[in-house]
Amino acid sequence: MKKQYRDLNEEEKAACRIAEDVSDQAWVYCTACQRAMRQGDLVLAEIEGALQCAYSDCVLEANIAVQGLEGWEAYRKELGYETAHWPEEPMPGECYERQ
């Protein structure tokens, strides 16, 4: 079974978190597959130790995964009008495209 973010101790979570909050319940957005997931569902790559998208059909590879994962709130704020139609709290698995 793959190790997930939720399996890490607090120190490890603080070191590799994606969202502003270290909690498992914080929302994360994958820019590759354009889907949201809970931070706790992120998968820890066995070899590189980087966080990967939780969706097994995502095209990201472990070595670039962290570059494609963004905190939901921070990403929405950064893109502004392009994500204005996105909900404050996403639905897991739902695809959210920029305008």
ABEGO torsion letter per residue (X at the ends): XBBBAAABBAAAAAAABABABABAABBBBBAAAGBBBBAAABBBBAAAGBBBBABAABABBAAAAAAABBBAAAAAAAAEAAAAABBABBBBGBBBBBX
